Amino acid sequence: MNSKIKDEPLYWSFWHPHQKLWNWQLIAIIKRLGCFYPLTRLIIKSIVELDTFLLSIRILLGNKNLNKSGYSPNKSINYFDLGTHKKAEELNWVVEEVLSKLPNPYKIYAFEANPDSYNIAINNCNHINELKLYNLALVNKIPESGQIKLFRGGNGLGDSIYRTEMNSFIEVKAKKLSEIIRNENVELDGSINILRMNIEGCEFDVIENLIENHNKMQLEIDN
Protein backbone atom coordinates (compact mmCIF):
# COMPACT_ATOMS: atom_id res chain seq x y z
CA MET A 1 0.00 0.00 0.00
CA ASN A 2 1.41 3.35 -1.02
CA SER A 3 -1.17 5.45 0.81
CA LYS A 4 0.32 7.24 3.80
CA ILE A 5 -0.84 9.18 6.86
CA LYS A 6 1.69 11.69 8.16
CA ASP A 7 4.36 10.18 5.90
CA GLU A 8 3.76 6.69 7.27
CA PRO A 9 2.21 3.70 5.43
CA LEU A 10 -1.55 3.43 5.77
CA TYR A 11 -1.33 -0.15 7.02
CA TRP A 12 0.54 1.14 10.07
CA SER A 13 -2.79 2.60 11.16
CA PHE A 14 -4.10 -0.91 11.78
CA TRP A 15 -0.95 -2.33 13.34
CA HIS A 16 1.73 0.23 14.04
CA PRO A 17 5.21 -1.31 14.51
CA HIS A 18 5.80 0.79 17.64
CA GLN A 19 2.34 1.73 18.91
CA LYS A 20 0.64 -1.54 17.88
CA LEU A 21 -3.16 -1.49 17.57
CA TRP A 22 -3.70 1.57 19.75
CA ASN A 23 -2.04 4.30 17.69
CA TRP A 24 -2.69 7.91 16.76
CA GLN A 25 -3.11 7.20 13.04
CA LEU A 26 -6.04 4.90 13.74
CA ILE A 27 -7.58 7.38 16.17
CA ALA A 28 -7.35 10.10 13.51
CA ILE A 29 -9.19 7.88 11.03
CA ILE A 30 -11.95 7.15 13.54
CA LYS A 31 -12.43 10.84 14.29
CA ARG A 32 -12.68 11.60 10.56
CA LEU A 33 -15.65 9.25 10.27
CA GLY A 34 -17.79 11.96 11.82
CA CYS A 35 -19.59 9.73 14.33
CA PHE A 36 -21.29 11.44 17.26
CA TYR A 37 -19.02 11.73 20.29
CA PRO A 38 -20.38 8.91 22.53
CA LEU A 39 -19.95 6.39 19.69
CA THR A 40 -16.46 7.67 18.84
CA ARG A 41 -15.46 7.41 22.50
CA LEU A 42 -16.87 3.86 22.70
CA ILE A 43 -14.95 2.76 19.58
CA ILE A 44 -11.69 4.23 20.87
CA LYS A 45 -12.20 2.66 24.31
CA SER A 46 -12.83 -0.72 22.68
CA ILE A 47 -9.60 -0.42 20.69
CA VAL A 48 -7.63 0.42 23.84
CA GLU A 49 -9.11 -2.56 25.68
CA LEU A 50 -8.42 -4.91 22.76
CA ASP A 51 -4.86 -3.63 22.50
CA THR A 52 -4.41 -4.21 26.25
CA PHE A 53 -5.79 -7.74 25.91
CA LEU A 54 -3.38 -8.52 23.07
CA LEU A 55 -0.51 -7.13 25.15
CA SER A 56 -1.48 -9.44 28.02
CA ILE A 57 -1.46 -12.42 25.64
CA ARG A 58 2.00 -11.47 24.35
CA ILE A 59 3.26 -11.22 27.92
CA LEU A 60 1.84 -14.64 28.83
CA LEU A 61 3.33 -16.24 25.72
CA GLY A 62 6.65 -14.64 26.48
CA ASN A 63 6.88 -15.88 30.07
CA LYS A 64 9.34 -18.57 29.02
CA ASN A 65 11.81 -15.82 28.10
CA LEU A 66 11.56 -13.92 31.39
CA ASN A 67 14.93 -15.14 32.63
CA LYS A 68 16.61 -13.67 29.54
CA SER A 69 15.36 -10.23 30.57
CA GLY A 70 16.90 -10.52 34.03
CA TYR A 71 13.56 -11.09 35.75
CA SER A 72 13.64 -12.88 39.10
CA PRO A 73 10.73 -13.52 41.50
CA ASN A 74 13.09 -12.60 44.33
CA LYS A 75 13.69 -9.05 43.11
CA SER A 76 11.71 -6.14 44.53
CA ILE A 77 9.76 -3.96 42.12
CA ASN A 78 9.76 -0.16 42.26
CA TYR A 79 6.88 1.26 40.22
CA PHE A 80 6.92 4.99 39.53
CA ASP A 81 3.59 6.37 38.27
CA LEU A 82 4.04 9.94 37.02
CA GLY A 83 0.75 11.65 36.18
CA THR A 84 -1.67 9.53 38.21
CA HIS A 85 -4.66 11.76 37.43
CA LYS A 86 -7.79 11.77 39.58
CA LYS A 87 -9.16 8.39 38.49
CA ALA A 88 -5.82 6.59 38.83
CA GLU A 89 -7.02 4.18 36.14
CA GLU A 90 -3.61 3.22 34.78
CA LEU A 91 -2.18 2.79 38.26
CA ASN A 92 -5.05 0.52 39.28
CA TRP A 93 -4.70 -1.51 36.08
CA VAL A 94 -0.97 -2.09 36.63
CA VAL A 95 -1.61 -3.20 40.22
CA GLU A 96 -4.50 -5.52 39.32
CA GLU A 97 -3.13 -6.99 36.09
CA VAL A 98 0.62 -7.02 36.72
CA LEU A 99 1.96 -6.38 40.22
CA SER A 100 -0.65 -8.36 42.14
CA LYS A 101 -0.07 -11.38 39.89
CA LEU A 102 3.68 -11.51 40.43
CA PRO A 103 5.37 -13.04 43.48
CA ASN A 104 7.68 -10.04 43.80
CA PRO A 105 7.31 -7.56 46.66
CA TYR A 106 6.65 -4.08 45.31
CA LYS A 107 6.47 -0.42 46.26
CA ILE A 108 4.65 2.28 44.31
CA TYR A 109 5.57 5.95 44.10
CA ALA A 110 2.80 7.95 42.41
CA PHE A 111 2.76 11.64 41.52
CA GLU A 112 -0.05 14.06 40.64
CA ALA A 113 0.63 17.80 40.35
CA ASN A 114 -2.94 19.12 40.36
CA PRO A 115 -4.15 19.29 44.00
CA ASP A 116 -7.79 18.74 43.02
CA SER A 117 -6.92 15.61 41.04
CA TYR A 118 -4.60 14.50 43.82
CA ASN A 119 -7.36 14.69 46.46
CA ILE A 120 -9.71 12.61 44.31
CA ALA A 121 -6.95 10.12 43.43
CA ILE A 122 -6.40 9.44 47.13
CA ASN A 123 -9.85 7.84 47.33
CA ASN A 124 -9.41 5.96 44.07
CA CYS A 125 -6.23 4.20 45.13
CA ASN A 126 -6.40 4.06 48.92
CA HIS A 127 -6.91 0.29 48.67
CA ILE A 128 -3.45 -0.21 47.19
CA ASN A 129 -0.79 -1.46 49.56
CA GLU A 130 2.75 -0.09 49.56
CA LEU A 131 1.68 3.14 47.81
CA LYS A 132 2.99 6.64 48.38
CA LEU A 133 1.11 9.37 46.53
CA TYR A 134 2.71 12.80 46.16
CA ASN A 135 1.10 16.12 45.24
CA LEU A 136 4.10 17.42 43.29
CA ALA A 137 5.17 18.69 39.89
CA LEU A 138 8.36 16.90 38.83
CA VAL A 139 11.00 19.11 37.23
CA ASN A 140 14.73 19.25 36.64
CA LYS A 141 15.17 22.85 37.77
CA ILE A 142 13.29 23.96 40.87
CA PRO A 143 12.39 27.69 41.08
CA GLU A 144 13.76 29.60 44.07
CA SER A 145 10.27 29.74 45.58
CA GLY A 146 10.03 25.96 45.47
CA GLN A 147 6.81 26.28 43.48
CA ILE A 148 5.98 26.38 39.80
CA LYS A 149 2.99 27.44 37.70
CA LEU A 150 0.75 24.59 36.61
CA PHE A 151 -1.46 25.71 33.71
CA ARG A 152 -4.81 23.96 33.89
CA GLY A 153 -6.40 22.30 30.91
CA GLY A 154 -9.83 21.86 32.45
CA ASN A 155 -11.28 18.97 34.48
CA GLY A 156 -7.75 17.91 35.35
CA LEU A 157 -6.95 17.03 31.74
CA GLY A 158 -3.88 18.44 29.99
CA ASP A 159 -2.46 20.25 33.02
CA SER A 160 1.10 21.27 32.20
CA ILE A 161 3.82 23.65 33.33
CA TYR A 162 4.56 24.23 29.64
CA ARG A 163 1.07 25.08 28.38
CA THR A 164 1.60 28.78 28.92
CA GLU A 165 -1.07 29.82 26.42
CA MET A 166 -3.70 28.96 29.04
CA ASN A 167 -4.90 31.75 31.30
CA SER A 168 -5.78 29.57 34.28
CA PHE A 169 -2.94 28.37 36.47
CA ILE A 170 -2.12 27.50 40.07
CA GLU A 171 1.15 27.42 41.99
CA VAL A 172 2.19 23.91 42.97
CA LYS A 173 5.17 22.47 44.80
CA ALA A 174 8.03 21.37 42.53
CA LYS A 175 10.52 18.59 43.22
CA LYS A 176 13.08 16.46 41.43
CA LEU A 177 12.42 12.74 41.12
CA SER A 178 16.07 12.06 42.02
CA GLU A 179 15.50 13.84 45.37
CA ILE A 180 12.43 11.72 46.10
CA ILE A 181 14.39 8.56 45.33
CA ARG A 182 17.16 9.61 47.71
CA ASN A 183 14.81 10.79 50.47
CA GLU A 184 12.80 7.58 50.34
CA ASN A 185 15.94 5.43 50.25
CA VAL A 186 14.64 3.63 47.17
CA GLU A 187 16.93 0.74 46.27
CA LEU A 188 17.33 0.86 42.52
CA ASP A 189 20.33 -1.42 42.20
CA GLY A 190 19.23 -5.06 42.09
CA SER A 191 15.55 -4.12 41.78
CA ILE A 192 13.12 -4.11 38.88
CA ASN A 193 12.37 -0.43 38.24
CA ILE A 194 9.34 0.55 36.14
CA LEU A 195 8.71 4.16 35.13
CA ARG A 196 5.42 5.28 33.57
CA MET A 197 4.99 8.91 32.58
CA ASN A 198 2.13 11.00 31.24
CA ILE A 199 3.03 14.45 32.51
CA GLU A 200 2.32 16.70 29.55
CA GLY A 201 5.77 17.72 28.41
CA CYS A 202 7.78 17.17 31.60
CA GLU A 203 8.92 13.71 30.57
CA PHE A 204 12.19 15.08 29.21
CA ASP A 205 12.80 17.02 32.45
CA VAL A 206 12.46 13.83 34.49
CA ILE A 207 14.74 11.81 32.22
CA GLU A 208 17.31 14.61 32.18
CA ASN A 209 17.20 14.82 35.98
CA LEU A 210 17.68 11.06 36.39
CA ILE A 211 20.58 10.98 33.95
CA GLU A 212 22.33 13.93 35.63
CA ASN A 213 21.94 12.38 39.08
CA HIS A 214 22.48 8.73 38.18
CA ASN A 215 26.01 8.46 39.58
CA LYS A 216 25.09 10.36 42.76
CA MET A 217 22.03 8.19 43.41
CA GLN A 218 23.99 5.02 42.78
CA LEU A 219 26.75 6.11 45.18
CA GLU A 220 24.29 6.87 47.97
CA ILE A 221 22.43 3.61 47.43
CA ASP A 222 25.67 1.60 47.45
CA ASN A 223 26.79 3.31 50.65
C-alpha positions as protocol buffer text, in pm:
chain_id: "A"
residue {
  index: 1
  type: MET
  ca { x: 0 y: 0 z: 0 }
}
residue {
  index: 2
  type: ASN
  ca { x: 141 y: 335 z: -102 }
}
residue {
  index: 3
  type: SER
  ca { x: -117 y: 545 z: 81 }
}
residue {
  index: 4
  type: LYS
  ca { x: 32 y: 724 z: 380 }
}
residue {
  index: 5
  type: ILE
  ca { x: -84 y: 918 z: 686 }
}
residue {
  index: 6
  type: LYS
  ca { x: 169 y: 1169 z: 816 }
}
residue {
  index: 7
  type: ASP
  ca { x: 436 y: 1018 z: 590 }
}
residue {
  index: 8
  type: GLU
  ca { x: 376 y: 669 z: 727 }
}
residue {
  index: 9
  type: PRO
  ca { x: 221 y: 370 z: 543 }
}
residue {
  index: 10
  type: LEU
  ca { x: -155 y: 343 z: 577 }
}
residue {
  index: 11
  type: TYR
  ca { x: -133 y: -15 z: 702 }
}
residue {
  index: 12
  type: TRP
  ca { x: 54 y: 114 z: 1007 }
}
residue {
  index: 13
  type: SER
  ca { x: -279 y: 260 z: 1116 }
}
residue {
  index: 14
  type: PHE
  ca { x: -410 y: -91 z: 1178 }
}
residue {
  index: 15
  type: TRP
  ca { x: -95 y: -233 z: 1334 }
}
residue {
  index: 16
  type: HIS
  ca { x: 173 y: 23 z: 1404 }
}
residue {
  index: 17
  type: PRO
  ca { x: 521 y: -131 z: 1451 }
}
residue {
  index: 18
  type: HIS
  ca { x: 580 y: 79 z: 1764 }
}
residue {
  index: 19
  type: GLN
  ca { x: 234 y: 173 z: 1891 }
}
residue {
  index: 20
  type: LYS
  ca { x: 64 y: -154 z: 1788 }
}
residue {
  index: 21
  type: LEU
  ca { x: -316 y: -149 z: 1757 }
}
residue {
  index: 22
  type: TRP
  ca { x: -370 y: 157 z: 1975 }
}
residue {
  index: 23
  type: ASN
  ca { x: -204 y: 430 z: 1769 }
}
residue {
  index: 24
  type: TRP
  ca { x: -269 y: 791 z: 1676 }
}
residue {
  index: 25
  type: GLN
  ca { x: -311 y: 720 z: 1304 }
}
residue {
  index: 26
  type: LEU
  ca { x: -604 y: 490 z: 1374 }
}
residue {
  index: 27
  type: ILE
  ca { x: -758 y: 738 z: 1617 }
}
residue {
  index: 28
  type: ALA
  ca { x: -735 y: 1010 z: 1351 }
}
residue {
  index: 29
  type: ILE
  ca { x: -919 y: 788 z: 1103 }
}
residue {
  index: 30
  type: ILE
  ca { x: -1195 y: 715 z: 1354 }
}
residue {
  index: 31
  type: LYS
  ca { x: -1243 y: 1084 z: 1429 }
}
residue {
  index: 32
  type: ARG
  ca { x: -1268 y: 1160 z: 1056 }
}
residue {
  index: 33
  type: LEU
  ca { x: -1565 y: 925 z: 1027 }
}
residue {
  index: 34
  type: GLY
  ca { x: -1779 y: 1196 z: 1182 }
}
residue {
  index: 35
  type: CYS
  ca { x: -1959 y: 973 z: 1433 }
}
residue {
  index: 36
  type: PHE
  ca { x: -2129 y: 1144 z: 1726 }
}
residue {
  index: 37
  type: TYR
  ca { x: -1902 y: 1173 z: 2029 }
}
residue {
  index: 38
  type: PRO
  ca { x: -2038 y: 891 z: 2253 }
}
residue {
  index: 39
  type: LEU
  ca { x: -1995 y: 639 z: 1969 }
}
residue {
  index: 40
  type: THR
  ca { x: -1646 y: 767 z: 1884 }
}
residue {
  index: 41
  type: ARG
  ca { x: -1546 y: 741 z: 2250 }
}
residue {
  index: 42
  type: LEU
  ca { x: -1687 y: 386 z: 2270 }
}
residue {
  index: 43
  type: ILE
  ca { x: -1495 y: 276 z: 1958 }
}
residue {
  index: 44
  type: ILE
  ca { x: -1169 y: 423 z: 2087 }
}
residue {
  index: 45
  type: LYS
  ca { x: -1220 y: 266 z: 2431 }
}
residue {
  index: 46
  type: SER
  ca { x: -1283 y: -72 z: 2268 }
}
residue {
  index: 47
  type: ILE
  ca { x: -960 y: -42 z: 2069 }
}
residue {
  index: 48
  type: VAL
  ca { x: -763 y: 42 z: 2384 }
}
residue {
  index: 49
  type: GLU
  ca { x: -911 y: -256 z: 2568 }
}
residue {
  index: 50
  type: LEU
  ca { x: -842 y: -491 z: 2276 }
}
residue {
  index: 51
  type: ASP
  ca { x: -486 y: -363 z: 2250 }
}
residue {
  index: 52
  type: THR
  ca { x: -441 y: -421 z: 2625 }
}
residue {
  index: 53
  type: PHE
  ca { x: -579 y: -774 z: 2591 }
}
residue {
  index: 54
  type: LEU
  ca { x: -338 y: -852 z: 2307 }
}
residue {
  index: 55
  type: LEU
  ca { x: -51 y: -713 z: 2515 }
}
residue {
  index: 56
  type: SER
  ca { x: -148 y: -944 z: 2802 }
}
residue {
  index: 57
  type: ILE
  ca { x: -146 y: -1242 z: 2564 }
}
residue {
  index: 58
  type: ARG
  ca { x: 200 y: -1147 z: 2435 }
}
residue {
  index: 59
  type: ILE
  ca { x: 326 y: -1122 z: 2792 }
}
residue {
  index: 60
  type: LEU
  ca { x: 184 y: -1464 z: 2883 }
}
residue {
  index: 61
  type: LEU
  ca { x: 333 y: -1624 z: 2572 }
}
residue {
  index: 62
  type: GLY
  ca { x: 665 y: -1464 z: 2648 }
}
residue {
  index: 63
  type: ASN
  ca { x: 688 y: -1588 z: 3007 }
}
residue {
  index: 64
  type: LYS
  ca { x: 934 y: -1857 z: 2902 }
}
residue {
  index: 65
  type: ASN
  ca { x: 1181 y: -1582 z: 2810 }
}
residue {
  index: 66
  type: LEU
  ca { x: 1156 y: -1392 z: 3139 }
}
residue {
  index: 67
  type: ASN
  ca { x: 1493 y: -1514 z: 3263 }
}
residue {
  index: 68
  type: LYS
  ca { x: 1661 y: -1367 z: 2954 }
}
residue {
  index: 69
  type: SER
  ca { x: 1536 y: -1023 z: 3057 }
}
residue {
  index: 70
  type: GLY
  ca { x: 1690 y: -1052 z: 3403 }
}
residue {
  index: 71
  type: TYR
  ca { x: 1356 y: -1109 z: 3575 }
}
residue {
  index: 72
  type: SER
  ca { x: 1364 y: -1288 z: 3910 }
}
residue {
  index: 73
  type: PRO
  ca { x: 1073 y: -1352 z: 4150 }
}
residue {
  index: 74
  type: ASN
  ca { x: 1309 y: -1260 z: 4433 }
}
residue {
  index: 75
  type: LYS
  ca { x: 1369 y: -905 z: 4311 }
}
residue {
  index: 76
  type: SER
  ca { x: 1171 y: -614 z: 4453 }
}
residue {
  index: 77
  type: ILE
  ca { x: 976 y: -396 z: 4212 }
}
residue {
  index: 78
  type: ASN
  ca { x: 976 y: -16 z: 4226 }
}
residue {
  index: 79
  type: TYR
  ca { x: 688 y: 126 z: 4022 }
}
residue {
  index: 80
  type: PHE
  ca { x: 692 y: 499 z: 3953 }
}
residue {
  index: 81
  type: ASP
  ca { x: 359 y: 637 z: 3827 }
}
residue {
  index: 82
  type: LEU
  ca { x: 404 y: 994 z: 3702 }
}
residue {
  index: 83
  type: GLY
  ca { x: 75 y: 1165 z: 3618 }
}
residue {
  index: 84
  type: THR
  ca { x: -167 y: 953 z: 3821 }
}
residue {
  index: 85
  type: HIS
  ca { x: -466 y: 1176 z: 3743 }
}
residue {
  index: 86
  type: LYS
  ca { x: -779 y: 1177 z: 3958 }
}
residue {
  index: 87
  type: LYS
  ca { x: -916 y: 839 z: 3849 }
}
residue {
  index: 88
  type: ALA
  ca { x: -582 y: 659 z: 3883 }
}
residue {
  index: 89
  type: GLU
  ca { x: -702 y: 418 z: 3614 }
}
residue {
  index: 90
  type: GLU
  ca { x: -361 y: 322 z: 3478 }
}
residue {
  index: 91
  type: LEU
  ca { x: -218 y: 279 z: 3826 }
}
residue {
  index: 92
  type: ASN
  ca { x: -505 y: 52 z: 3928 }
}
residue {
  index: 93
  type: TRP
  ca { x: -470 y: -151 z: 3608 }
}
residue {
  index: 94
  type: VAL
  ca { x: -97 y: -209 z: 3663 }
}
residue {
  index: 95
  type: VAL
  ca { x: -161 y: -320 z: 4022 }
}
residue {
  index: 96
  type: GLU
  ca { x: -450 y: -552 z: 3932 }
}
residue {
  index: 97
  type: GLU
  ca { x: -313 y: -699 z: 3609 }
}
residue {
  index: 98
  type: VAL
  ca { x: 62 y: -702 z: 3672 }
}
residue {
  index: 99
  type: LEU
  ca { x: 196 y: -638 z: 4022 }
}
residue {
  index: 100
  type: SER
  ca { x: -65 y: -836 z: 4214 }
}
residue {
  index: 101
  type: LYS
  ca { x: -7 y: -1138 z: 3989 }
}
residue {
  index: 102
  type: LEU
  ca { x: 368 y: -1151 z: 4043 }
}
residue {
  index: 103
  type: PRO
  ca { x: 537 y: -1304 z: 4348 }
}
residue {
  index: 104
  type: ASN
  ca { x: 768 y: -1004 z: 4380 }
}
residue {
  index: 105
  type: PRO
  ca { x: 731 y: -756 z: 4666 }
}
residue {
  index: 106
  type: TYR
  ca { x: 665 y: -408 z: 4531 }
}
residue {
  index: 107
  type: LYS
  ca { x: 647 y: -42 z: 4626 }
}
residue {
  index: 108
  type: ILE
  ca { x: 465 y: 228 z: 4431 }
}
residue {
  index: 109
  type: TYR
  ca { x: 557 y: 595 z: 4410 }
}
residue {
  index: 110
  type: ALA
  ca { x: 280 y: 795 z: 4241 }
}
residue {
  index: 111
  type: PHE
  ca { x: 276 y: 1164 z: 4152 }
}
residue {
  index: 112
  type: GLU
  ca { x: -5 y: 1406 z: 4064 }
}
residue {
  index: 113
  type: ALA
  ca { x: 63 y: 1780 z: 4035 }
}
residue {
  index: 114
  type: ASN
  ca { x: -294 y: 1912 z: 4036 }
}
residue {
  index: 115
  type: PRO
  ca { x: -415 y: 1929 z: 4400 }
}
residue {
  index: 116
  type: ASP
  ca { x: -779 y: 1874 z: 4302 }
}
residue {
  index: 117
  type: SER
  ca { x: -692 y: 1561 z: 4104 }
}
residue {
  index: 118
  type: TYR
  ca { x: -460 y: 1450 z: 4382 }
}
residue {
  index: 119
  type: ASN
  ca { x: -736 y: 1469 z: 4646 }
}
residue {
  index: 120
  type: ILE
  ca { x: -971 y: 1261 z: 4431 }
}
residue {
  index: 121
  type: ALA
  ca { x: -695 y: 1012 z: 4343 }
}
residue {
  index: 122
  type: ILE
  ca { x: -640 y: 944 z: 4713 }
}
residue {
  index: 123
  type: ASN
  ca { x: -985 y: 784 z: 4733 }
}
residue {
  index: 124
  type: ASN
  ca { x: -941 y: 596 z: 4407 }
}
residue {
  index: 125
  type: CYS
  ca { x: -623 y: 420 z: 4513 }
}
residue {
  index: 126
  type: ASN
  ca { x: -640 y: 406 z: 4892 }
}
residue {
  index: 127
  type: HIS
  ca { x: -691 y: 29 z: 4867 }
}
residue {
  index: 128
  type: ILE
  ca { x: -345 y: -21 z: 4719 }
}
residue {
  index: 129
  type: ASN
  ca { x: -79 y: -146 z: 4956 }
}
residue {
  index: 130
  type: GLU
  ca { x: 275 y: -9 z: 4956 }
}
residue {
  index: 131
  type: LEU
  ca { x: 168 y: 314 z: 4781 }
}
residue {
  index: 132
  type: LYS
  ca { x: 299 y: 664 z: 4838 }
}
residue {
  index: 133
  type: LEU
  ca { x: 111 y: 937 z: 4653 }
}
residue {
  index: 134
  type: TYR
  ca { x: 271 y: 1280 z: 4616 }
}
residue {
  index: 135
  type: ASN
  ca { x: 110 y: 1612 z: 4524 }
}
residue {
  index: 136
  type: LEU
  ca { x: 410 y: 1742 z: 4329 }
}
residue {
  index: 137
  type: ALA
  ca { x: 517 y: 1869 z: 3989 }
}
residue {
  index: 138
  type: LEU
  ca { x: 836 y: 1690 z: 3883 }
}
residue {
  index: 139
  type: VAL
  ca { x: 1100 y: 1911 z: 3723 }
}
residue {
  index: 140
  type: ASN
  ca { x: 1473 y: 1925 z: 3664 }
}
residue {
  index: 141
  type: LYS
  ca { x: 1517 y: 2285 z: 3777 }
}
residue {
  index: 142
  type: ILE
  ca { x: 1329 y: 2396 z: 4087 }
}
residue {
  index: 143
  type: PRO
  ca { x: 1239 y: 2769 z: 4108 }
}
residue {
  index: 144
  type: GLU
  ca { x: 1376 y: 2960 z: 4407 }
}
residue {
  index: 145
  type: SER
  ca { x: 1027 y: 2974 z: 4558 }
}
residue {
  index: 146
  type: GLY
  ca { x: 1003 y: 2596 z: 4547 }
}
residue {
  index: 147
  type: GLN
  ca { x: 681 y: 2628 z: 4348 }
}
residue {
  index: 148
  type: ILE
  ca { x: 598 y: 2638 z: 3980 }
}
residue {
  index: 149
  type: LYS
  ca { x: 299 y: 2744 z: 3770 }
}
residue {
  index: 150
  type: LEU
  ca { x: 75 y: 2459 z: 3661 }
}
residue {
  index: 151
  type: PHE
  ca { x: -146 y: 2571 z: 3371 }
}
residue {
  index: 152
  type: ARG
  ca { x: -481 y: 2396 z: 3389 }
}
residue {
  index: 153
  type: GLY
  ca { x: -640 y: 2230 z: 3091 }
}
residue {
  index: 154
  type: GLY
  ca { x: -983 y: 2186 z: 3245 }
}
residue {
  index: 155
  type: ASN
  ca { x: -1128 y: 1897 z: 3448 }
}
residue {
  index: 156
  type: GLY
  ca { x: -775 y: 1791 z: 3535 }
}
residue {
  index: 157
  type: LEU
  ca { x: -695 y: 1703 z: 3174 }
}
residue {
  index: 158
  type: GLY
  ca { x: -388 y: 1844 z: 2999 }
}
residue {
  index: 159
  type: ASP
  ca { x: -246 y: 2025 z: 3302 }
}
residue {
  index: 160
  type: SER
  ca { x: 110 y: 2127 z: 3220 }
}
residue {
  index: 161
  type: ILE
  ca { x: 382 y: 2365 z: 3333 }
}
residue {
  index: 162
  type: TYR
  ca { x: 456 y: 2423 z: 2964 }
}
residue {
  index: 163
  type: ARG
  ca { x: 107 y: 2508 z: 2838 }
}
residue {
  index: 164
  type: THR
  ca { x: 160 y: 2878 z: 2892 }
}
residue {
  index: 165
  type: GLU
  ca { x: -107 y: 2982 z: 2642 }
}
residue {
  index: 166
  type: MET
  ca { x: -370 y: 2896 z: 2904 }
}
residue {
  index: 167
  type: ASN
  ca { x: -490 y: 3175 z: 3130 }
}
residue {
  index: 168
  type: SER
  ca { x: -578 y: 2957 z: 3428 }
}
residue {
  index: 169
  type: PHE
  ca { x: -294 y: 2837 z: 3647 }
}
residue {
  index: 170
  type: ILE
  ca { x: -212 y: 2750 z: 4007 }
}
residue {
  index: 171
  type: GLU
  ca { x: 115 y: 2742 z: 4199 }
}
residue {
  index: 172
  type: VAL
  ca { x: 219 y: 2391 z: 4297 }
}
residue {
  index: 173
  type: LYS
  ca { x: 517 y: 2247 z: 4480 }
}
residue {
  index: 174
  type: ALA
  ca { x: 803 y: 2137 z: 4253 }
}
residue {
  index: 175
  type: LYS
  ca { x: 1052 y: 1859 z: 4322 }
}
residue {
  index: 176
  type: LYS
  ca { x: 1308 y: 1646 z: 4143 }
}
residue {
  index: 177
  type: LEU
  ca { x: 1242 y: 1274 z: 4112 }
}
residue {
  index: 178
  type: SER
  ca { x: 1607 y: 1206 z: 4202 }
}
residue {
  index: 179
  type: GLU
  ca { x: 1550 y: 1384 z: 4537 }
}
residue {
  index: 180
  type: ILE
  ca { x: 1243 y: 1172 z: 4610 }
}
residue {
  index: 181
  type: ILE
  ca { x: 1439 y: 856 z: 4533 }
}
residue {
  index: 182
  type: ARG
  ca { x: 1716 y: 961 z: 4771 }
}
residue {
  index: 183
  type: ASN
  ca { x: 1481 y: 1079 z: 5047 }
}
residue {
  index: 184
  type: GLU
  ca { x: 1280 y: 758 z: 5034 }
}
residue {
  index: 185
  type: ASN
  ca { x: 1594 y: 543 z: 5025 }
}
residue {
  index: 186
  type: VAL
  ca { x: 1464 y: 363 z: 4717 }
}
residue {
  index: 187
  type: GLU
  ca { x: 1693 y: 74 z: 4627 }
}
residue {
  index: 188
  type: LEU
  ca { x: 1733 y: 86 z: 4252 }
}
residue {
  index: 189
  type: ASP
  ca { x: 2033 y: -142 z: 4220 }
}
residue {
  index: 190
  type: GLY
  ca { x: 1923 y: -506 z: 4209 }
}
residue {
  index: 191
  type: SER
  ca { x: 1555 y: -412 z: 4178 }
}
residue {
  index: 192
  type: ILE
  ca { x: 1312 y: -411 z: 3888 }
}
residue {
  index: 193
  type: ASN
  ca { x: 1237 y: -43 z: 3824 }
}
residue {
  index: 194
  type: ILE
  ca { x: 934 y: 55 z: 3614 }
}
residue {
  index: 195
  type: LEU
  ca { x: 871 y: 416 z: 3513 }
}
residue {
  index: 196
  type: ARG
  ca { x: 542 y: 528 z: 3357 }
}
residue {
  index: 197
  type: MET
  ca { x: 499 y: 891 z: 3258 }
}
residue {
  index: 198
  type: ASN
  ca { x: 213 y: 1100 z: 3124 }
}
residue {
  index: 199
  type: ILE
  ca { x: 303 y: 1445 z: 3251 }
}
residue {
  index: 200
  type: GLU
  ca { x: 232 y: 1670 z: 2955 }
}
residue {
  index: 201
  type: GLY
  ca { x: 577 y: 1772 z: 2841 }
}
residue {
  index: 202
  type: CYS
  ca { x: 778 y: 1717 z: 3160 }
}
residue {
  index: 203
  type: GLU
  ca { x: 892 y: 1371 z: 3057 }
}
residue {
  index: 204
  type: PHE
  ca { x: 1219 y: 1508 z: 2921 }
}
residue {
  index: 205
  type: ASP
  ca { x: 1280 y: 1702 z: 3245 }
}
residue {
  index: 206
  type: VAL
  ca { x: 1246 y: 1383 z: 3449 }
}
residue {
  index: 207
  type: ILE
  ca { x: 1474 y: 1181 z: 3222 }
}
residue {
  index: 208
  type: GLU
  ca { x: 1731 y: 1461 z: 3218 }
}
residue {
  index: 209
  type: ASN
  ca { x: 1720 y: 1482 z: 3598 }
}
residue {
  index: 210
  type: LEU
  ca { x: 1768 y: 1106 z: 3639 }
}
residue {
  index: 211
  type: ILE
  ca { x: 2058 y: 1098 z: 3395 }
}
residue {
  index: 212
  type: GLU
  ca { x: 2233 y: 1393 z: 3563 }
}
residue {
  index: 213
  type: ASN
  ca { x: 2194 y: 1238 z: 3908 }
}
residue {
  index: 214
  type: HIS
  ca { x: 2248 y: 873 z: 3818 }
}
residue {
  index: 215
  type: ASN
  ca { x: 2601 y: 846 z: 3958 }
}
residue {
  index: 216
  type: LYS
  ca { x: 2509 y: 1036 z: 4276 }
}
residue {
  index: 217
  type: MET
  ca { x: 2203 y: 819 z: 4341 }
}
residue {
  index: 218
  type: GLN
  ca { x: 2399 y: 502 z: 4278 }
}
residue {
  index: 219
  type: LEU
  ca { x: 2675 y: 611 z: 4518 }
}
residue {
  index: 220
  type: GLU
  ca { x: 2429 y: 687 z: 4797 }
}
residue {
  index: 221
  type: ILE
  ca { x: 2243 y: 361 z: 4743 }
}
residue {
  index: 222
  type: ASP
  ca { x: 2567 y: 160 z: 4745 }
}
residue {
  index: 223
  type: ASN
  ca { x: 2679 y: 331 z: 5065 }
}
